[in-house]
Amino acid sequence: MVYQAQKGGASLFPSSDSSAVVKTLSSKVIASIIAYGTVADIQGKNITLSYNSDSVVIAIADTAEIYSFSQASGGNAAPTQTKTEFSQIKKGDSLNVTLNLLSDGQLKGTSVIILPGFTAAK
């Protein structure tokens, strides 16, 4: 969906036909899109991500890989990434979700990273 900044203003795309935009963004040439935000709601496998005043609902694929980080022992050791389960995602978690735009305009999450130690702006 494309929004105009003001009535009669320039559009991001010359055509008001959003199906062309969906077709382009769901092309195999565009491997993925990343969504970032705080988990506002979880309904089944649908996650509502929020960032500032925007939110989006993403259906997470049954085959999606879910990862989290855990702090390694030692003062300067980097966190380690671990594969985990969808059930470990909680409201308030900050996520990066790799997603594909399906040809019908729906978003499908193909992998999720639960980010450590900070919260996205609301």
Buried (B, 14 or more C-beta within 10 A) or exposed (E): EEEEEEEEEEEEEEEEEEEEBBEEBBEEEEEEBEBEBBBBEBEEEEBBBBBEEEBBEBBBBEEBEBBBBEEEEEEEEEEEEEEBEBEEBEEEBBBBBBBBBEEEBBBBBBBBBBBEEEEBEE
